[in-house]
Structures are given as C-alpha cells and as structure tokens.
C-alpha cells in the first residue's frame, strides 16, 4: 500500500522497519521536530527521524498540523492509509480524512482500558495481569475509535515498563502488517462503554518511594517507572534509582535491608532489588551494584 507513517520515539522504529520490510510504499514519514539534547544542547533528530533517513525515506516534522498548508501538504501525498504510533501531535479532522482508507493507530493497551499517553506504565503500576496491542481506526476522540485487531499478552512477574515497551513494539509491528494485509475483510468493532480508563502522563512526583507502603505496590512502582523516570529513594542523603524488583519474604522496620543482597523491608512485606543506579552512574544489576556499594543488613533507606 501507499502509506504515510507518523511516529516519533524508539517504540515506533520497529513498526517503520516492519512496514518497509513488508514491501509497503512509505511515501512520507512524519515525526516530532529535532530538539536540543545532550551536553551541547544541539538539536537531535528523534529516533524515527534518524531511522527514516537511514532508510532513505522523506521526513517531515511540522510543529503543528493545524494550518491549511500543512493539511494540504499531507493530502498531496495521496496515501491510502496513514499508520500512526506514538506520534505526539493531535491529527485534525482534515488529516484523519485525507487517506483513502483512513488513519490506523497502534495503541499499546487492550482498549478501552488505558486510553491516553502512558498505557504501558499504567498497566504495570495498576498490577494488570495482561495488556496488549490494538490496531484502531482513528477518530477525533482520544483513543476512542473502533478496533480492527487486538492481541493480548501476559505481563510477566518482575517485568519492567522498558521490557514490556520493547515486547509490545514488536507485537504492534507484526499486528499492523497483518491488519494491512487483511484490511478489506476486517470489521471495525466499536469500543465498549464499560471498562474505560485513562493512562495519564507519568508525573515525576510519582517516582519517590514511600517505604511504609506494601511491598507489592512498591514493586509495581519500581518496575512500572523503569527505566524512566525511575523510582528513587535516598541513601546517606544521595539519591538512588531502583529500576527492577521482585517480591521477597521478610519483615523489618520499613526501608531497612534484611540482608546484604539488597532485600528491603516495606510497611508490609519486603522486596528484592535486582537493578539499581547511583547518581551520575549507569544502571547496574544488583550484584554489580553491591560490589561497589555494599549494603549490610540494617542499612536504612529514606525518602
């Protein structure tokens, strides 16, 4: 098919690759504009921008699609379908209507659960047993369109948002290729009114760990906010990010270690940290972390 692809972050890159590998004619790639990044604060292309250039695809990165000129330029591409995944801009009705077969969105949840910006994080934070990917026909509402295809997957014990992100990206890549192959036969299924939840953006204030809570919820917090923004605590006044954890047996004053293997007591129960990061350093597995900073039994975390 003659396609326009619209996406921005790393999550979208495998989808673009899959569309090209499947033989579709990607006549244009839309993404967010380059923005200052790194120590030099030089403009850095987004992951999709960089990959599109490597593939030799034409890239556009308008700040907005609201102007008549931007909408005309989009329509002139003559796409049969626009594939949208984590693009980051609202599509006006004129853009939604321009492709012959409309705009298809790849959404990383089992709609209508977790509409919105952070469905992967929210699924783990809420303790959902399953999540998945939906291929949805886009309309003006926020992730409200009818669903063409869906694929569920269990959330593994201890799985982080980063790990689930990568799995769902690959699932979405395969699912959109299947959807395009079967598009004439697929029947759009309206989303039910029951079960709607919204995945609001992650606020950095959610990242501070309160050790008085129960272990299960703190494990979800650690895994659900990894790798970004990263749940954190303090040790001797320095901030430490905890990036992966599993439930563990034991009880002690909340926030203190039960052994020298990074097992920490919570208000109820305990957890074992399996990945952590000190300020100014890269993330490390627990064994490597403890070689550089031993945490004997009774070590107290705060904050």
LINHUSUL-V621663 format. One record per pair of residues at least 4 apart in sequence whose C-alpha atoms are under 6 Angstrom apart, sorted by the first residue. I is the first residue (numbers start at 0). J is the second residue. D is the distance in Angstrom with one decimal. If there is no record, write none. Layout:
i->I j->J d->D
i->I j->J d->D
//
This chain:
i->0 j->23 d->5.1
i->0 j->24 d->5.9
i->1 j->24 d->4.8
i->1 j->78 d->5.2
i->1 j->79 d->5.4
i->2 j->24 d->5.9
i->2 j->25 d->4.7
i->2 j->26 d->5.9
i->2 j->78 d->5.1
i->2 j->80 d->5.2
i->2 j->81 d->5.6
i->3 j->25 d->5.7
i->3 j->26 d->5.8
i->3 j->27 d->5.0
i->3 j->28 d->6.0
i->3 j->81 d->4.6
i->4 j->28 d->4.8
i->4 j->81 d->5.8
i->4 j->82 d->5.0
i->5 j->28 d->5.8
i->5 j->29 d->4.6
i->5 j->30 d->5.9
i->5 j->83 d->4.7
i->5 j->86 d->5.5
i->6 j->11 d->5.6
i->6 j->30 d->5.2
i->6 j->83 d->5.9
i->6 j->84 d->5.0
i->6 j->85 d->5.2
i->6 j->86 d->3.8
i->7 j->30 d->4.8
i->7 j->31 d->5.8
i->7 j->47 d->5.1
i->7 j->86 d->5.1
i->8 j->46 d->5.4
i->9 j->46 d->5.4
i->10 j->168 d->5.6
i->11 j->84 d->5.9
i->12 j->47 d->5.5
i->14 j->172 d->4.4
i->17 j->172 d->5.9
i->18 j->23 d->5.8
i->19 j->23 d->5.6
i->27 j->57 d->5.3
i->28 j->58 d->4.8
i->29 j->58 d->6.0
i->29 j->59 d->4.9
i->29 j->60 d->5.6
i->30 j->60 d->5.0
i->31 j->60 d->5.2
i->32 j->60 d->4.8
i->33 j->42 d->5.3
i->33 j->43 d->5.0
i->33 j->44 d->4.3
i->34 j->42 d->4.6
i->34 j->43 d->5.4
i->35 j->40 d->4.5
i->35 j->41 d->4.7
i->35 j->42 d->4.1
i->35 j->43 d->5.9
i->36 j->40 d->4.6
i->36 j->41 d->5.8
i->44 j->48 d->5.7
i->44 j->49 d->6.0
i->47 j->51 d->6.0
i->51 j->56 d->5.1
i->52 j->56 d->5.8
i->64 j->69 d->5.4
i->74 j->97 d->5.4
i->78 j->98 d->5.1
i->79 j->98 d->4.9
i->79 j->99 d->4.6
i->79 j->100 d->5.5
i->80 j->98 d->5.1
i->80 j->100 d->5.3
i->80 j->101 d->5.5
i->80 j->102 d->5.7
i->81 j->102 d->4.6
i->82 j->102 d->5.9
i->82 j->103 d->5.0
i->82 j->104 d->6.0
i->83 j->103 d->6.0
i->83 j->104 d->4.6
i->84 j->104 d->5.7
i->84 j->105 d->5.1
i->90 j->94 d->5.9
i->95 j->102 d->5.9
i->96 j->101 d->6.0
i->102 j->137 d->5.5
i->103 j->135 d->5.6
i->103 j->136 d->4.8
i->103 j->137 d->5.8
i->104 j->134 d->5.7
i->104 j->135 d->5.1
i->105 j->133 d->5.9
i->105 j->134 d->4.9
i->106 j->132 d->5.6
i->106 j->133 d->5.3
i->107 j->131 d->5.9
i->107 j->132 d->4.5
i->108 j->118 d->6.0
i->108 j->130 d->5.4
i->108 j->131 d->4.9
i->108 j->132 d->5.1
i->109 j->130 d->5.8
i->109 j->131 d->5.3
i->109 j->132 d->6.0
i->111 j->195 d->4.8
i->112 j->195 d->5.1
i->112 j->196 d->4.9
i->113 j->118 d->5.1
i->113 j->196 d->4.9
i->113 j->197 d->4.7
i->113 j->198 d->4.8
i->114 j->142 d->5.6
i->114 j->197 d->4.8
i->114 j->198 d->5.7
i->115 j->197 d->5.6
i->115 j->198 d->4.9
i->116 j->198 d->5.7
i->116 j->199 d->5.8
i->116 j->200 d->5.5
i->117 j->198 d->5.0
i->117 j->199 d->6.0
i->117 j->200 d->5.5
i->118 j->198 d->5.1
i->120 j->160 d->5.6
i->120 j->223 d->5.0
i->121 j->125 d->5.9
i->121 j->198 d->5.9
i->122 j->127 d->5.4
i->123 j->219 d->6.0
i->123 j->223 d->5.0
i->124 j->219 d->5.0
i->124 j->220 d->5.7
i->124 j->223 d->5.2
i->128 j->153 d->5.9
i->128 j->154 d->5.6
i->129 j->152 d->5.6
i->129 j->153 d->4.2
i->129 j->154 d->5.3
i->130 j->151 d->5.7
i->130 j->152 d->5.6
i->131 j->150 d->5.5
i->131 j->151 d->4.1
i->131 j->152 d->5.3
i->132 j->149 d->5.6
i->132 j->150 d->5.5
i->132 j->171 d->6.0
i->133 j->148 d->5.8
i->133 j->149 d->4.3
i->134 j->146 d->5.8
i->134 j->147 d->5.6
i->134 j->148 d->5.2
i->135 j->144 d->5.9
i->135 j->145 d->5.7
i->135 j->146 d->4.3
i->135 j->147 d->5.7
i->136 j->144 d->5.3
i->136 j->145 d->5.6
i->137 j->144 d->5.2
i->138 j->144 d->5.5
i->145 j->187 d->5.3
i->145 j->188 d->5.0
i->145 j->189 d->4.2
i->145 j->190 d->5.7
i->146 j->187 d->5.3
i->146 j->188 d->5.1
i->147 j->187 d->4.8
i->157 j->245 d->5.6
i->159 j->222 d->4.3
i->159 j->223 d->5.7
i->159 j->225 d->5.8
i->160 j->164 d->5.8
i->160 j->223 d->5.0
i->160 j->225 d->5.6
i->161 j->226 d->5.9
i->167 j->171 d->5.9
i->178 j->182 d->5.5
i->206 j->230 d->4.2
i->206 j->231 d->6.0
i->207 j->230 d->5.8
i->207 j->231 d->5.2
i->208 j->231 d->5.9
i->208 j->232 d->5.7
i->210 j->253 d->5.5
i->210 j->254 d->5.2
i->210 j->265 d->5.0
i->211 j->253 d->5.7
i->211 j->265 d->5.6
i->211 j->266 d->4.0
i->212 j->266 d->5.0
i->213 j->265 d->5.9
i->213 j->266 d->5.3
i->213 j->267 d->4.5
i->214 j->265 d->5.5
i->214 j->267 d->5.9
i->214 j->268 d->5.2
i->214 j->269 d->5.2
i->214 j->270 d->6.0
i->218 j->244 d->5.7
i->219 j->223 d->5.5
i->221 j->230 d->5.2
i->221 j->242 d->5.8
i->221 j->243 d->5.9
i->222 j->243 d->5.2
i->224 j->228 d->5.8
i->224 j->229 d->5.0
i->224 j->230 d->5.9
i->225 j->229 d->5.0
i->225 j->242 d->5.1
i->229 j->240 d->5.8
i->230 j->240 d->5.6
i->230 j->241 d->5.6
i->231 j->239 d->5.5
i->231 j->240 d->4.2
i->231 j->241 d->5.7
i->232 j->238 d->5.8
i->232 j->239 d->5.5
i->232 j->301 d->6.0
i->232 j->302 d->5.3
i->233 j->237 d->5.2
i->233 j->238 d->4.4
i->233 j->239 d->5.6
i->233 j->300 d->5.7
i->233 j->301 d->5.0
i->233 j->302 d->5.6
i->234 j->300 d->5.2
i->239 j->276 d->5.8
i->239 j->277 d->4.9
i->240 j->275 d->5.6
i->240 j->276 d->5.0
i->241 j->275 d->4.4
i->242 j->274 d->5.2
i->242 j->275 d->5.2
i->243 j->272 d->5.9
i->243 j->273 d->5.3
i->243 j->274 d->5.0
i->244 j->271 d->5.4
i->244 j->272 d->4.3
i->244 j->273 d->5.3
i->245 j->270 d->5.6
i->245 j->271 d->5.3
i->246 j->270 d->4.3
i->247 j->269 d->5.2
i->247 j->270 d->4.5
i->247 j->271 d->5.8
i->248 j->269 d->5.8
i->249 j->268 d->6.0
i->249 j->269 d->5.7
i->250 j->264 d->5.6
i->250 j->268 d->5.7
i->251 j->264 d->5.5
i->253 j->264 d->5.0
i->253 j->265 d->4.4
i->253 j->266 d->5.1
i->254 j->264 d->5.4
i->254 j->265 d->5.9
i->254 j->299 d->5.7
i->254 j->300 d->5.1
i->255 j->263 d->5.5
i->255 j->264 d->5.6
i->255 j->297 d->5.4
i->255 j->298 d->5.3
i->255 j->299 d->4.3
i->256 j->262 d->5.5
i->256 j->263 d->4.3
i->256 j->296 d->5.1
i->256 j->297 d->5.0
i->256 j->298 d->5.3
i->257 j->262 d->5.5
i->257 j->263 d->5.9
i->257 j->296 d->5.3
i->258 j->296 d->4.3
i->259 j->294 d->5.4
i->259 j->295 d->4.5
i->259 j->296 d->5.4
i->261 j->271 d->5.7
i->261 j->272 d->5.6
i->262 j->270 d->5.6
i->262 j->271 d->4.2
i->263 j->269 d->5.6
i->263 j->270 d->5.5
i->264 j->269 d->4.2
i->265 j->269 d->5.1
i->273 j->284 d->5.7
i->273 j->285 d->4.8
i->274 j->283 d->5.6
i->274 j->284 d->4.3
i->274 j->285 d->5.0
i->275 j->282 d->5.7
i->275 j->283 d->5.6
i->276 j->282 d->4.4
i->283 j->287 d->6.0
i->283 j->288 d->5.6
i->289 j->293 d->4.6
//
